[in-house]
């Protein structure tokens, strides 16, 4: 049997919404939301129920499974530029590049600072001899990414409200045996 949850954001996010479907038998999770669509089939979750499993899941793992790493992470232009400038300063301080080489690399970073497309940005980085020299052609740490705002919105607004709906009901407080049964008058 498939369980359906209609989820609304709380407080200032009350206009956000989600239709979430869970199939405990097959491990299928599917969410159609104001923050996008998320779906995956967890067929091997051990002895936990799907609800228990989802209650303990982490953001990065969830997003990687439901929409894929490439779709939930996006190019962070400003963090990339800041990282490049910090790296050039560090390379200058440790003597790996001289003053002229550092200035040339810095100028090229500033020249490409207005590129908003990751493809054009990367092309300009590879075409810059001063940047290539400063990085010694090792560009593993150049590009900085961040989670998509849609994914962050889903996780911060919809997910907590969904977790409230799938949480087990609270256990009744234990009765004090010394009080006996109360009889209505």
ABEGO torsion letter per residue (X at the ends): XBBBBBBBBBEAAAABBBBBBBBAAAGBBBBBBAAEBBBBBBABAEABBAAAAAAABBAAAAAAAAAEAAAABBBBAAAAAAAAAAAAAAAAAAGABBAAAAAAAAAAAAAAAABABAAAAAAAAAABAAAAAAAGGBAAAABBBBBBAAAAAAAAAAAAAAAAAABBBBBBBBBBAAAEBBBBX
